[in-house]
Amino acid sequence: MNASWEAVLASLAPAFSAPSFRIFVRLCCAWVLCPGRRTLTRLYLLAEPLGERAHDAYHRFLRDGRWCLAALWRLTAMHLVTVLCPEGAVALDLDDTLFHKSGRRMEGAAWWRDAVSSTGQKVVHAFGLNLLVLTLRVHPPWGGEPLGLPVNMRLHGKGGPSLLELAREAVEETASWFPHREFHLCADGFFSPLAGYSMERVAFTSRLRKDAALFNLPPQRKEGQRGRPRKRGERLPSLEQMAEVRTGWRKVITQERGRARERLVIHREVLWYGVCPNHPVLMVISRDPGGKERDDYFFSTDLSVSP
């Protein structure tokens, strides 16, 4: 094997017992070399060309082998962040995805909405595992769309913790592995309530609901004023109404899926009292200069970021 590849695999060894680690190494190499669908049966043919281990050994390894998935995620995350993000804030992305998997004995499998196959007019459901995946955002040296490298994951099951609870758990666990680093998390609008959670050292950026009730920041108390301090200022107009202003817009260059694009933006600090009543957020309205697309609405808990 290549020395660099061996070094990467060796860094994950503490998550396994010695016999389990040998099987893990062979599975990883077979996964890379497999030209077709990566089922365990196909991987076994590449991992054991001489048939030194029985086929059952690989099934036992995945089912009840002596290895720790949580430790494996931690070691993977530490290696990726150390090599690919040695300084500055660590950029993370979060989303859930449906992993198609069939079988009556598949633990956690159920019927879920398939976001990839569904459209605005038709909802498609599929059977499988609903996985919440936290990824490290990396800009490859060859340019183009950023890569999302998984660093943590949770299985979302029917009747169990919600996706928001699992998301908070995964983010806080990942942040605990790097006690001296800052993080910037991005997710779609479904996860926007995460802004109300007090996640230490984690700034959060997401889409803002069009019907969000926004307020001005609470006014400063006057000298000698009596009574309880106000928790919020005056109610602001709707986002669509605020987007009707003609002044205050400025042109910026954004990076969307690795491509530079010109947009018009307007921003202000607001209080989204229903979600995060204890701290303001930076509201940003983004517009297509050509007027061909609808406006986008975003927010960030990091008030220092560029709109």
N, C-alpha and C positions, 0 to 999 in steps of 0.2 A: 504494500500500500504506500501511497504518497505520504511523506513525513508530516506535511501540514494536516492532512486528513487524519492521520493517526493521533496528532496532538489534539485536534478538536475532540475526537472520540475519547481520548484519555482524560480530558478535563471533566467528562461526565461520569467517570468510573465510580466516584463516591456514592452515587445513587443506587448502585447495584452490589449484589454479592459477586464474588469472583466467577462462579459458573454462569450466573445470569448475564454478567457483562460480556462474556465471550459470545453468547447467543445474540446479545444486543448488537455487538460489532458486526457480526455476520449479517444480521437483518438490515442494518444501515447500509452496508456495502451492496447487498442484494437490491435494496430499494433504489439506489443510485443507478445500478446497472440494468434493472428490469426494463425491457423495451415496451412492454404492454401494460395491461391493467395490473396494479400492484396488489393482488390477493396473496394471502399467506401461502397458498399452495404454489403459486408461481414463484414467490420469493424463496421458498424452501429449495426449489430446484437450483437456484443460483447460490444460495447460502451453503448448501451441502451437495456439491457436484459429485462427491465420492460417497455420499450417504453415511458419513461417520456418525451422525446423530439421527435418531428416529424422528419421523414427522411429528409425533406427539409431543416431543420436547419443546417445539416452538409454540404449539397451542397451550401447553402448560405455562410457558413463560409469560404469555399475554394474560392468561386467566388468573393464575395464582403464583407467579414467580416472585422471587425475593428481590423486589426493587420498589422504589418510592417515586410516584409520579410528581408529587409536590417538590421533592428534592431535585428531580430532573428538570422541572421548569426553572427552579431557582438557579441551578448551575448554567442552564442554557441562557437565561437572561443575563447573568453576570458576565458570561463570556461575550455575548453579542454587544452589550453596552460598553464593556471595556475596550473592545476592538473597534467598534463602529461609531460609538458616541462617547469618546473619552472626556469631553468637557461640555459645559453649557447645559441648558435644560434638555431633559430626555423627552423626545416627542413620542407620544403613544396614541394609538387609534383603537377604537373599541366598536365592535358590532357583533350581532348574533347571526348565525348562518345555519342552514339546514343541511345536515349530512345524510344523504339518502342511504338508508340501511334497512334491510328486511330481515325477518326472522322472529318467531314467536318468543324466543328466549333472549332477545336483545334488551338488556337492561336499560331503561330510560327512553326507549323508542316509543313514539306515539305519532299521531297525525298532527301536522303543523301546516301553517300557511307557508307556501313556497314563494318567497318574495321575488325570486328570479323568473319564475314562470308566470306569475300573476301580472295582470295589467290593470289599468284603471277601470275597465269594464268587466273583468273576469277575475275571480279569485280562485287560485289553484291550491289544493292541499296535497301533501305528500307524506309518506310514512318515513320516519327516520329519527335522528338525534338532533336536538336543537342545542347548538354549541355557542357559548359566548366566548369570543376570542379577543384577547388583548395583544396588540402587535406593536413592535418597535418600528417607527417610520425611518427609513433609510433612503437617502438620495444617492443612487448608484453613480459611480464616476463616469459612466458612459452616457449619463443624462436620461431624459425621458421620464416616464411615470415613476413616482417613488415606490419603493418596495415595502410591504408590511410583513415583518418577520415575527411569528408568534413567540410570545414570552410568557403567556399564562392563558389558562382556559378554565371554563366552568361548564358543567353539564346542567342544562335547564330541564327540569322534569315537571310533569303535570302534578299539581298539588303541593309542590315544594316552594322554596324561596323564589321570589320574583326575579325578573331579569335585572331590575334596578338594584336589588339587594346583592345579587351575585356580582354585578358590575362593581359595586362599591367594595365588596370583599376582595375581588381580584386586583383592583387598583391599589387598595391599601396594603395588600400583601406584597405586591410588586414594589411599591415605594419603600416598604420596610427593609427590603434587601439592599437598598442604597440610601442609608441614613443621611448622607451628606450631599445628596443631589436633589435638584428641583425637577419637576415634571410638568409637561403641558399635554393634557389629554384632549382629544377631539372625538366626537361621536355625532350621530345624526340626531334629529329632533326628538326621537322617542326617548333618548337618554337625557334630555335637557333637565329633568328634575334633579340630576346629580349635582347641579349647581347649588342646591340647598344643603347638601351634605358638607360637613366640615372635614374635608380630606386634607390632611397636613401635607404641605409642600407640593400640592397638586393644583395647578390652574386648569380651567376647563373652558372649552370653546365648543359651541353647538349652534344649531338653528334655533331661531326664536319663533314661537308660535304667533301666527297672524292675529289671534285674538288675545294675546297676552295683555294683562292689565298692568300698565307701566305707570310709574309715579316719578315726580321730581324728588330729589334728595330732601330730607327733612331740613327745614330752615334752622339757622343758628338761633339759639335762645338769646333773647334780649336781656340786658342787665336789669335785675329786679323782677324778671318775669316769674310768675307763680304757676303752679300746676305741673303735671307730668309732661316731660319733653315729648314732642311729636315724633312718631316713628316713621312717618312718610310725608312727602310734600303733596302738592296738588296732582290730581289724576291727569295724565297726559292723553292726548288724542290717540286714536288707533294708529297702528303702524302704517296703514295705507294712507291715512290722513297726513301723518308726518312726512310721508314720501312725496306729498304733493307740493312741497316747498320748492321754489325756483332757485334760491340762493343757498350757498353753503356746500354745494357739491364740488368735489375735486377728483381729478383723474388719477388713477393708480394703475400699476401693472401687477396683476395677480398671477400666481402659478396654479393652474388647474390641471391636474393629472399630468404634470410635467411640461405643460405648454403655457407660454406667456400669453396673457390676455389683458386687454384694456377694459377697465370698469370705472364707473362713477360711484363714489361712496360718500355717505354723510354719516356722522357719528355723534354720540353724546353719552354721557354717563346718566344712567337711570336706575331706578329701584324696581326690581321685579318682585314686589312684595309677597305675592302668593307662592313664590318658589324659594327665593333667598332673601328673607326680610332683614337680615342682619348686615348685609354688605351690598354695595352697588355693583352693577355690571356695565360693561361697555357695549352699547347697542350700535350695530353697524347695518345700514341699509345699502345694498349693492345693486347697481343698475347697469343694464346693457346700454352703452352710448347710442347704439343704433335703434333702440326701442323695440327690438324684435322678441325679447324675452321678458318674462315677468320679473319683478323685483325680488331679490332674496333678502332675508332678514337673519342676522346672526347676532350672537352675543358672546362675550368672554368675561370670565371672572378676573382676568388679569388686566387691570386698567392701564398698564404700561405698554401693551402691545400696540403695534401700528395697525390702524384700521384696514 
